[in-house]
Amino acid sequence: MSTQKESLKKRIAAANKDIPADVVIKNAKIIDVFNLEITDGDVAITDGMFVGIGKFEGKQVIDAKGKYMSPSFIDAHVHIESSMVTPSEFAKVVLPHGVTTVITDPHEIANVSGEDGIRFMLDDSEHIPLDVFTMLPSCVPATPFEHSGATLTAHELTPFYQHERVLGLAEVMDYPSLQKREDSIVDKMTATASFTHNMDGHLAGLDTNAINVYKSAGIRTDHECTSVQEAKERLRRGMYLLIREGSVAKDLLSLIGVVNDRNARRCLFCTDDKHLDDLIEEGSINHNIRLAIGEGLDPLLAIAMASLHAAECYGLHQKGAVAPGYEADFVMLENLETVTISDVFKAGKAVAKDGKYIGNTIVKTVPDPSLTSTVHIPDITEEDLKIKIGAAKKANIIEINPNQLRTNKKIETVQVENGSFKASPIHDHLKIVVVERHTQTGNIGLGIVKGFGLKDGAIATTIAHDSHNIVATGTNDGDILMAVKALEEMNGGLVMVKDGRTIASLPLAISGLMFEGDYEDVARGLHQLKDAFDEMGFSGDFNPFLTLSFLTLPVIPELKLTDLGLFDVGDCRHIEVSVER
């Protein structure tokens, strides 16, 4: 008899009370996400599955002591690499926050290391107490307006669909190619459709006709809404709305008002990109739930969005509820309004308690040496960083919006010295530089950025969405150049330079994106970086490194910088920095 058949018979026997269940939870207030009610009764678990609610006997009995028993949470769209730790370490961080399942898109590492990067993420997330389902990167490179470390066609992606944890095609960002029906994207979508119906969208700044195009192509979700009106247009056309609350893109407060009893089944939560320190301090999807409740959403509906709705969206039919036939992934809540978690269970086994991971030791995957040597740049001098400015002394400037991905395009008068731009902390005009780091092309994109508020020094990182070249900004060319070279020496990461010396750094050797060791070491490194910003005169209420890392993303309006230069997203073309008028 097969193991699967034996398990099925055992579950049926336990449900019929012919044998004791493996585990029985008693005295819990059970959250029913189907009827949005709170019920009571014993909850029986056998072989990691819920087998009944009623009156049961069990080999192990757990007294919930009146706590709320909720299905655990699902992050519907997350780039694990943005936490700067590997999947095996990421699990230890999010499990205590009640997240037992994530839908991830490894396009960060894929843009650097291609198929090897995807394999590493799949391998490192194998046999860990977090279910990591993967959507295959649809746009590597993200656009034709920059250079990444790899190119993935339908031919390279299709074999991955044989993997049991690959669910579909991740966010389709290259709208111009989709609109023009180019084979590069249509082939990927056709290949995906033969395996699954799951395809994610990316409709940042696009009009309603673009929603028609995406939906007609079979794309079912979007996580880039920033207003209720945008959200309504997507819901009207049958899309699932992923309400995002990450480290930079914080959209929940702007969107949660769209959710009502009639459309909530199409609404779910995601984090997209969230730094490790934010995950530790405020949480993951539990933070989304808490914010939604604070805005007046019914707590039970918020929990349903974080569990059942996400599971239904991605076809995870045995996840998202405390009910027979569902996987026994659940959390114990001491307080429903504040989503205070005391215990987290995965497949009926305790994995976290009082904010700490208590599960079994997790074995990490050792990365291939090719993944830990990905920063390759030619010799660069300060002369290579000069931006020529015309007699009008006017320039196109990237203006950041704190805690948002979208930027503003400004034309302002700038300081000029010997015909070249001179950074001016007084006017908050800093230089920004993107250096291609994958194949030593020598490409260097140059621009001017406003809004960082740095008074001295430079910062640089190899986290530069989505092609992940080196991006740096600073008040002088000497410190910028030193920061760039420091990243080459440390094989990627984050670095801060002032007065010609490194004042803080965090090495991220795996594709220049993730730390090889424990998440606690990354947390300490991030705190050191944060403290070092005082030396640079920074006083903003946003994360400068996170903000910098998204200024290279040419699919988010209005103005960004790639290794090929300043990019006007609205006009879909590169433009000059200097303005001759």
C-alpha positions as CSV (number, residue, x, y, z in Angstrom):
1,M,0.0,0.0,0.0
2,S,1.4,3.4,-0.9
3,T,2.2,5.9,1.8
4,Q,-0.3,8.3,0.3
5,K,-3.0,5.7,0.4
6,E,-2.2,4.8,4.0
7,S,-2.3,8.4,5.0
8,L,-5.7,8.9,3.4
9,K,-7.1,5.9,5.2
10,K,-5.7,7.1,8.5
11,R,-7.2,10.6,8.1
12,I,-10.6,9.1,7.2
13,A,-10.4,6.9,10.3
14,A,-9.5,9.8,12.5
15,A,-12.3,11.9,11.1
16,N,-14.8,9.1,11.7
17,K,-13.4,8.7,15.3
18,D,-12.3,5.1,14.7
19,I,-8.8,6.1,15.9
20,P,-7.6,9.0,18.0
21,A,-6.3,12.0,16.0
22,D,-2.6,12.8,16.2
23,V,-3.3,16.2,17.8
24,V,-6.5,17.8,19.2
25,I,-6.8,21.5,19.9
26,K,-9.4,22.2,22.7
27,N,-10.9,25.4,24.1
28,A,-10.1,27.5,21.0
29,K,-12.2,30.3,19.5
30,I,-12.0,29.0,15.9
31,I,-12.0,31.6,13.1
32,D,-14.3,30.5,10.3
33,V,-13.0,32.3,7.2
34,F,-15.9,31.0,5.1
35,N,-18.8,32.5,7.0
36,L,-16.7,35.2,8.9
37,E,-17.8,33.8,12.2
38,I,-16.1,32.5,15.4
39,T,-17.1,29.0,16.4
40,D,-16.0,26.5,19.0
41,G,-15.3,22.8,19.3
42,D,-12.3,20.5,19.3
43,V,-10.1,20.7,16.2
44,A,-8.6,17.3,15.2
45,I,-5.3,17.0,13.2
46,T,-3.9,13.9,11.6
47,D,-0.8,13.6,9.4
48,G,-0.5,17.4,9.3
49,M,-4.1,17.8,8.0
50,F,-7.3,19.1,9.7
51,V,-9.7,16.1,9.9
52,G,-12.6,17.4,11.9
53,I,-14.2,20.0,14.2
54,G,-16.5,18.7,16.9
55,K,-15.7,16.3,19.8
56,F,-12.5,14.4,19.4
57,E,-9.9,12.4,21.3
58,G,-6.2,12.8,20.4
59,K,-2.8,11.3,21.2
60,Q,-1.7,14.8,22.0
61,V,-4.1,17.4,23.4
62,I,-3.3,21.1,23.3
63,D,-5.4,23.5,25.5
64,A,-5.8,26.8,23.6
65,K,-7.1,28.4,26.8
66,G,-9.6,30.6,25.0
67,K,-7.2,31.9,22.3
68,Y,-8.3,32.6,18.8
69,M,-7.3,29.8,16.3
70,S,-6.8,31.3,12.9
71,P,-5.5,29.9,9.6
72,S,-1.9,31.0,9.2
73,F,-1.0,33.7,6.6
74,I,0.1,33.7,3.0
75,D,2.2,36.3,1.4
76,A,0.8,36.4,-2.1
77,H,3.8,38.1,-3.7
78,V,7.3,38.5,-2.3
79,H,10.9,38.8,-3.5
80,I,12.8,36.9,-0.8
81,E,16.0,38.4,-2.0
82,S,14.9,41.8,-0.8
83,S,15.2,40.6,2.8
84,M,18.9,40.0,2.0
85,V,18.8,36.5,3.5
86,T,18.3,33.1,1.8
87,P,15.0,31.3,1.9
88,S,16.1,29.0,4.7
89,E,16.9,32.0,6.9
90,F,13.9,33.9,5.7
91,A,11.7,31.1,7.1
92,K,13.0,31.8,10.6
93,V,12.1,35.4,10.3
94,V,8.5,35.2,8.9
95,L,7.2,32.1,10.7
96,P,7.0,33.8,14.1
97,H,4.8,36.4,12.3
98,G,2.3,33.7,11.3
99,V,3.4,33.4,7.7
100,T,3.7,29.7,6.7
101,T,3.3,30.1,2.9
102,V,4.8,32.6,0.4
103,I,4.4,33.0,-3.3
104,T,7.8,34.2,-4.4
105,D,9.3,35.6,-7.6
106,P,13.1,35.1,-7.7
107,H,13.6,37.6,-10.5
108,E,16.2,39.5,-8.4
109,I,18.7,36.6,-8.4
110,A,17.6,35.5,-11.9
111,N,18.6,38.9,-13.3
112,V,22.1,38.3,-11.9
113,S,22.6,34.6,-12.1
114,G,19.9,33.3,-14.4
115,E,18.8,29.6,-14.2
116,D,21.5,28.9,-11.5
117,G,19.9,31.6,-9.3
118,I,16.4,30.1,-9.7
119,R,17.8,26.6,-8.9
120,F,19.5,27.9,-5.7
121,M,16.3,29.5,-4.5
122,L,14.3,26.3,-5.1
123,D,17.0,24.1,-3.5
124,D,17.4,26.3,-0.4
125,S,13.7,26.3,0.2
126,E,13.4,22.6,0.0
127,H,12.5,20.7,3.2
128,I,12.0,23.8,5.3
129,P,9.0,24.6,7.5
130,L,7.8,27.4,5.2
131,D,6.0,26.5,2.0
132,V,7.8,28.5,-0.7
133,F,5.9,28.5,-4.0
134,T,7.6,30.0,-7.0
135,M,6.4,32.1,-9.9
136,L,9.0,32.0,-12.7
137,P,10.5,35.4,-13.6
138,S,8.9,36.7,-16.8
139,C,11.2,39.6,-17.6
140,V,14.9,38.8,-17.4
141,P,16.2,41.3,-18.3
142,A,13.3,43.4,-17.0
143,T,13.4,45.7,-20.0
144,P,15.5,46.2,-23.1
145,F,16.7,49.6,-21.7
146,E,19.4,48.2,-19.4
147,H,21.8,45.3,-19.0
148,S,21.4,42.5,-16.6
149,G,23.5,39.3,-15.9
150,A,21.2,36.9,-17.7
151,T,18.5,36.4,-20.4
152,L,15.8,33.9,-19.8
153,T,13.6,32.9,-22.7
154,A,10.6,30.5,-22.7
155,H,13.1,27.7,-23.6
156,E,15.0,28.2,-20.3
157,L,11.9,28.7,-18.2
158,T,9.7,25.8,-19.4
159,P,11.6,22.9,-17.7
160,F,11.1,24.6,-14.3
161,Y,7.3,23.9,-14.6
162,Q,8.0,20.3,-13.8
163,H,9.0,21.4,-10.2
164,E,6.1,20.8,-7.8
165,R,6.5,24.2,-6.2
166,V,6.5,26.2,-9.4
167,L,3.0,27.8,-9.8
168,G,3.2,30.0,-12.8
169,L,4.6,33.1,-14.5
170,A,5.6,36.0,-12.3
171,E,4.9,39.7,-12.8
172,V,4.9,40.7,-16.4
173,M,6.6,44.1,-16.3
174,D,7.5,44.7,-19.9
175,Y,4.2,46.1,-21.0
176,P,5.5,47.6,-24.3
177,S,6.5,44.1,-25.4
178,L,3.2,42.7,-24.3
179,Q,1.3,45.4,-26.1
180,K,3.2,44.8,-29.3
181,R,2.6,41.0,-29.0
182,E,6.4,40.3,-29.2
183,D,7.4,36.7,-29.3
184,S,9.7,37.2,-26.4
185,I,6.9,37.5,-23.9
186,V,4.1,35.7,-25.8
187,D,6.1,32.5,-26.0
188,K,6.6,32.6,-22.2
189,M,2.9,33.1,-21.6
190,T,1.9,30.4,-24.1
191,A,4.3,27.9,-22.4
192,T,2.9,28.8,-19.0
193,A,-0.7,28.3,-20.1
194,S,0.0,24.7,-21.0
195,F,0.8,24.1,-17.3
196,T,-1.1,26.5,-15.2
197,H,-3.5,29.5,-15.2
198,N,-1.3,31.5,-12.8
199,M,0.2,34.7,-14.4
200,D,0.9,37.9,-12.4
201,G,0.7,41.4,-13.7
202,H,2.6,44.6,-13.1
203,L,0.5,47.6,-14.2
204,A,2.3,50.5,-12.5
205,G,1.1,53.8,-14.0
206,L,-0.8,52.2,-16.8
207,D,-4.3,53.2,-18.1
208,T,-7.5,51.2,-18.1
209,N,-6.9,49.9,-21.6
210,A,-3.7,48.3,-20.4
211,I,-5.8,46.3,-17.9
212,N,-7.8,45.1,-20.9
213,V,-4.6,44.0,-22.6
214,Y,-3.2,42.2,-19.5
215,K,-6.5,40.5,-18.6
216,S,-7.1,39.4,-22.2
217,A,-3.6,37.8,-22.2
218,G,-4.6,35.7,-19.2
219,I,-2.9,37.7,-16.5
220,R,-5.0,37.6,-13.3
221,T,-3.3,39.8,-10.6
222,D,-1.8,43.2,-10.0
223,H,0.1,44.5,-7.0
224,E,1.0,47.9,-8.3
225,C,-2.2,49.9,-7.5
226,T,-1.8,53.1,-5.5
227,S,-5.3,54.5,-5.5
228,V,-8.9,53.3,-4.9
229,Q,-9.8,54.2,-8.4
230,E,-7.0,52.1,-9.9
231,A,-8.1,49.2,-7.7
232,K,-11.7,49.5,-8.8
233,E,-10.7,49.4,-12.5
234,R,-8.8,46.2,-11.9
235,L,-11.6,44.6,-9.9
236,R,-14.2,45.5,-12.5
237,R,-12.2,43.6,-15.1
238,G,-11.9,40.5,-13.0
239,M,-8.4,40.9,-11.7
240,Y,-7.3,39.9,-8.2
241,L,-6.1,42.9,-6.2
242,L,-2.9,42.3,-4.2
243,I,-2.8,45.0,-1.5
244,R,0.9,45.7,-0.9
245,E,2.7,47.0,2.3
246,G,6.4,46.7,1.9
247,S,9.4,48.7,3.0
248,V,9.3,51.3,0.2
249,A,5.9,50.8,-1.4
250,K,3.3,51.3,1.3
251,D,-0.1,51.2,-0.4
252,L,-2.4,49.6,2.1
253,L,-3.8,52.8,3.7
254,S,-4.5,54.2,0.2
255,L,-6.3,51.0,-1.0
256,I,-8.0,49.3,1.9
257,G,-11.1,51.5,1.4
258,V,-11.9,49.7,-1.8
259,V,-12.5,46.4,0.0
260,N,-16.2,45.6,0.8
261,D,-18.3,42.5,1.4
262,R,-19.0,42.2,-2.3
263,N,-15.5,42.2,-3.7
264,A,-13.3,41.1,-0.8
265,R,-13.0,37.5,-2.3
266,R,-10.8,39.1,-5.0
267,C,-8.6,41.0,-2.5
268,L,-5.5,39.7,-0.8
269,F,-2.2,40.9,0.8
270,C,1.4,40.9,-0.1
271,T,4.7,42.6,0.9
272,D,6.5,42.5,-2.4
273,D,9.8,43.9,-1.1
274,K,10.5,44.1,2.6
275,H,13.8,44.7,4.3
276,L,14.9,42.3,7.1
277,D,14.8,44.9,9.8
278,D,11.3,45.8,8.9
279,L,10.2,42.2,8.9
280,I,11.7,41.6,12.3
281,E,10.3,44.8,13.9
282,E,6.8,45.2,12.4
283,G,6.2,41.8,10.8
284,S,5.0,40.5,7.4
285,I,1.4,39.9,6.4
286,N,0.4,40.1,10.1
287,H,1.3,43.8,9.8
288,N,-1.0,44.2,6.7
289,I,-3.8,42.6,8.7
290,R,-3.2,44.9,11.7
291,L,-3.2,48.0,9.5
292,A,-6.3,47.0,7.7
293,I,-8.1,46.4,11.0
294,G,-6.9,49.8,12.2
295,E,-8.6,51.3,9.2
296,G,-11.9,49.8,10.1
297,L,-11.9,46.5,8.2
298,D,-13.6,43.5,9.9
299,P,-10.8,41.5,11.6
300,L,-12.2,38.2,10.3
301,L,-12.4,39.6,6.8
302,A,-8.8,40.8,7.0
303,I,-7.7,37.4,8.2
304,A,-9.6,35.7,5.3
305,M,-7.8,38.0,2.8
306,A,-4.5,36.9,4.3
307,S,-5.3,33.2,4.1
308,L,-8.2,31.8,2.2
309,H,-8.4,34.5,-0.5
310,A,-4.7,34.2,-1.3
311,A,-4.9,30.4,-1.4
312,E,-7.9,30.5,-3.8
313,C,-6.2,33.0,-6.0
314,Y,-3.2,30.7,-6.6
315,G,-5.1,27.4,-6.6
316,L,-3.7,26.2,-3.3
317,H,-6.9,24.3,-2.5
318,Q,-5.8,22.7,0.8
319,K,-4.6,26.0,2.3
320,G,-6.1,29.0,4.0
321,A,-8.7,27.6,6.5
322,V,-9.2,25.8,9.8
323,A,-11.5,23.1,8.3
324,P,-11.4,19.4,7.5
325,G,-9.3,18.6,4.4
326,Y,-7.1,21.6,4.8
327,E,-3.4,21.6,5.8
328,A,-3.0,22.2,9.6
329,D,-1.2,25.5,9.2
330,F,-2.5,27.8,11.9
331,V,-1.8,30.5,14.5
332,M,-3.0,31.2,18.0
333,L,-3.9,34.8,18.6
334,E,-4.2,36.3,22.0
335,N,-5.8,39.4,20.7
336,L,-7.9,39.7,17.5
337,E,-7.7,43.5,17.1
338,T,-3.9,43.7,17.5
339,V,-3.2,40.3,15.8
340,T,-1.0,39.3,18.8
341,I,0.5,35.9,17.9
342,S,1.5,33.5,20.7
343,D,2.0,30.3,18.7
344,V,2.5,29.2,15.1
345,F,1.9,25.7,13.8
346,K,3.0,24.2,10.4
347,A,1.4,20.9,9.4
348,G,0.2,20.5,13.0
349,K,3.6,21.0,14.6
350,A,4.8,24.1,16.6
351,V,7.3,26.1,14.7
352,A,7.2,29.4,16.6
353,K,6.3,30.7,20.0
354,D,6.2,34.2,21.4
355,G,8.0,35.7,18.4
356,K,10.8,33.1,18.3
357,Y,11.4,30.2,15.8
358,I,11.3,26.9,17.7
359,G,11.2,24.4,14.9
360,N,13.8,21.9,13.8
361,T,17.3,22.9,12.7
362,I,17.2,24.1,9.0
363,V,19.9,22.9,6.7
364,K,21.1,25.5,4.3
365,T,22.2,25.1,0.7
366,V,25.8,26.0,-0.1
367,P,25.8,28.3,-3.1
368,D,27.8,27.5,-6.2
369,P,31.0,29.6,-6.4
370,S,29.6,31.2,-9.6
371,L,26.9,32.8,-7.4
372,T,29.4,34.4,-5.0
373,S,31.5,36.1,-7.7
374,T,29.2,38.4,-9.6
375,V,30.7,41.9,-9.4
376,H,32.9,42.6,-12.4
377,I,33.7,46.2,-13.4
378,P,36.5,47.7,-15.4
379,D,38.8,50.4,-14.0
380,I,36.8,53.6,-13.3
381,T,38.1,57.1,-12.6
382,E,36.5,60.3,-11.3
383,E,36.6,61.6,-14.9
384,D,34.1,58.8,-15.9
385,L,31.6,60.2,-13.4
386,K,31.4,63.7,-14.7
387,I,28.1,65.0,-16.1
388,K,28.4,67.7,-18.7
389,I,25.9,70.6,-18.2
390,G,25.1,73.2,-20.9
391,A,25.2,77.0,-20.6
392,A,21.6,77.1,-19.3
393,K,22.7,75.2,-16.2
394,K,19.5,73.3,-16.2
395,A,19.1,69.6,-15.8
396,N,16.5,66.8,-15.7
397,I,16.4,65.7,-12.1
398,I,14.9,62.5,-10.4
399,E,12.9,63.7,-7.4
400,I,12.1,60.9,-5.0
401,N,8.9,60.5,-3.1
402,P,9.7,59.1,0.3
403,N,8.3,55.6,0.8
404,Q,7.1,55.4,-2.7
405,L,8.4,53.7,-5.8
406,R,7.3,56.4,-8.2
407,T,9.5,59.4,-8.8
408,N,8.9,62.9,-10.2
409,K,10.6,64.4,-13.2
410,K,11.9,67.9,-12.5
411,I,13.9,70.5,-14.5
412,E,15.9,72.7,-12.2
413,T,19.0,74.9,-12.2
414,V,22.0,73.1,-10.9
415,Q,25.5,74.0,-9.8
416,V,28.2,73.8,-12.4
417,E,32.0,73.7,-12.1
418,N,34.2,73.6,-15.2
419,G,31.2,72.7,-17.3
420,S,30.2,69.7,-15.2
421,F,27.5,69.2,-12.6
422,K,28.6,69.8,-9.0
423,A,26.6,68.2,-6.2
424,S,25.0,70.6,-3.9
425,P,23.8,69.3,-0.5
426,I,22.3,72.8,0.2
427,H,20.0,72.4,-2.8
428,D,19.6,68.7,-2.2
429,H,21.1,67.9,-5.6
430,L,23.2,64.7,-5.4
431,K,24.9,62.8,-8.2
432,I,23.5,59.3,-8.9
433,V,25.6,56.7,-10.8
434,V,24.7,53.2,-12.2
435,V,27.7,51.0,-13.1
436,E,27.1,47.8,-15.1
437,R,28.6,45.0,-13.0
438,H,27.8,41.8,-14.8
439,T,30.0,41.6,-18.0
440,Q,32.4,44.6,-17.7
441,T,30.7,46.5,-20.5
442,G,32.0,49.8,-19.1
443,N,28.5,51.2,-19.2
444,I,28.0,54.0,-16.7
445,G,24.6,55.8,-16.3
446,L,24.8,59.3,-14.8
447,G,22.1,61.5,-13.3
448,I,21.0,63.9,-10.6
449,V,18.7,63.0,-7.8
450,K,16.8,65.2,-5.3
451,G,15.3,64.3,-2.0
452,F,17.9,62.1,-0.2
453,G,19.0,64.9,2.1
454,L,22.5,63.5,2.5
455,K,24.9,66.2,3.7
456,D,28.2,64.4,3.2
457,G,29.7,61.2,1.7
458,A,28.2,58.5,-0.6
459,I,26.3,55.3,-0.4
460,A,26.3,52.4,-2.9
461,T,24.7,49.0,-3.3
462,T,24.5,46.1,-5.7
463,I,20.8,45.8,-5.0
464,A,19.4,47.9,-7.9
465,H,16.1,46.6,-9.2
466,D,15.8,44.8,-11.4
467,S,19.0,44.3,-13.2
468,H,21.0,44.8,-10.0
469,N,23.9,46.7,-11.4
470,I,25.9,49.0,-8.9
471,V,24.0,52.1,-8.0
472,A,25.5,54.9,-5.9
473,T,24.7,58.4,-4.9
474,G,26.6,61.0,-3.0
475,T,27.9,64.5,-2.5
476,N,31.3,64.1,-4.2
477,D,32.9,62.0,-6.9
478,G,35.7,60.8,-4.7
479,D,33.5,59.1,-2.2
480,I,31.2,57.8,-4.9
481,L,34.1,56.1,-6.7
482,M,35.4,54.6,-3.5
483,A,32.0,53.2,-2.6
484,V,31.7,51.6,-6.1
485,K,35.2,50.0,-5.8
486,A,34.4,48.8,-2.3
487,L,31.5,46.8,-3.6
488,E,33.7,45.1,-6.1
489,E,36.1,44.1,-3.4
490,M,33.4,42.7,-1.2
491,N,31.5,40.9,-4.0
492,G,28.4,43.0,-3.5
493,G,26.3,44.4,-0.7
494,L,25.8,47.8,0.8
495,V,28.5,50.3,1.7
496,M,28.8,53.9,3.1
497,V,31.8,56.1,2.5
498,K,32.7,59.5,4.0
499,D,35.9,61.5,3.6
500,G,37.6,58.7,1.7
501,R,36.9,55.9,4.2
502,T,34.3,53.2,4.6
503,I,32.2,53.9,7.7
504,A,29.8,51.0,7.4
505,S,29.2,48.0,5.1
506,L,27.2,44.8,4.8
507,P,28.6,42.1,2.4
508,L,26.0,40.2,0.3
509,A,28.1,37.7,-1.5
510,I,25.2,35.6,-3.0
511,S,24.7,37.3,-6.4
512,G,25.3,40.6,-4.6
513,L,21.9,40.3,-3.0
514,M,21.9,37.9,-0.1
515,F,24.0,37.2,2.9
516,E,25.5,33.7,3.3
517,G,25.1,33.4,7.0
518,D,22.5,33.9,9.7
519,Y,19.8,36.5,9.6
520,E,20.8,37.8,13.0
521,D,24.1,39.0,11.5
522,V,22.3,40.8,8.7
523,A,20.1,42.5,11.3
524,R,23.1,43.7,13.2
525,G,24.7,45.0,10.0
526,L,21.6,46.9,9.0
527,H,21.5,48.6,12.4
528,Q,25.1,49.6,12.0
529,L,24.3,51.1,8.6
530,K,21.3,52.9,10.0
531,D,23.4,54.4,12.8
532,A,26.1,55.5,10.3
533,F,23.6,57.8,8.5
534,D,23.9,60.2,11.4
535,E,27.5,60.9,10.3
536,M,26.2,61.8,6.8
537,G,23.7,64.3,8.1
538,F,20.7,62.2,7.1
539,S,17.4,63.0,8.9
540,G,14.7,61.7,6.6
541,D,11.9,59.2,7.5
542,F,12.7,56.7,4.8
543,N,15.4,54.1,4.2
544,P,18.0,55.6,1.8
545,F,19.3,52.3,0.6
546,L,15.9,50.9,-0.2
547,T,15.0,54.2,-2.0
548,L,18.2,54.1,-4.0
549,S,17.7,50.5,-5.0
550,F,14.5,51.3,-6.8
551,L,15.7,54.4,-8.7
552,T,17.0,52.0,-11.3
553,L,13.7,50.4,-12.1
554,P,12.6,51.6,-15.6
555,V,9.1,50.2,-15.3
556,I,7.9,52.6,-12.6
557,P,7.2,56.3,-13.5
558,E,8.5,58.9,-14.0
559,L,12.3,59.2,-14.2
560,K,14.8,56.5,-13.5
561,L,18.5,55.7,-14.2
562,T,19.9,52.6,-15.9
563,D,23.4,51.7,-17.0
564,L,22.5,53.3,-20.3
565,G,21.5,56.6,-18.8
566,L,18.6,58.7,-17.6
567,F,15.3,57.0,-18.6
568,D,11.9,58.7,-19.1
569,V,9.4,56.0,-18.2
570,G,6.4,57.9,-19.7
571,D,8.1,58.4,-23.1
572,C,9.9,55.0,-22.9
573,R,13.2,56.4,-23.9
574,H,16.6,57.6,-22.6
575,I,17.1,61.3,-22.3
576,E,20.0,63.7,-21.7
577,V,20.6,65.0,-18.2
578,S,21.4,68.5,-19.5
579,V,18.5,70.7,-20.7
580,E,19.4,73.3,-23.3
581,R,16.8,76.0,-22.6
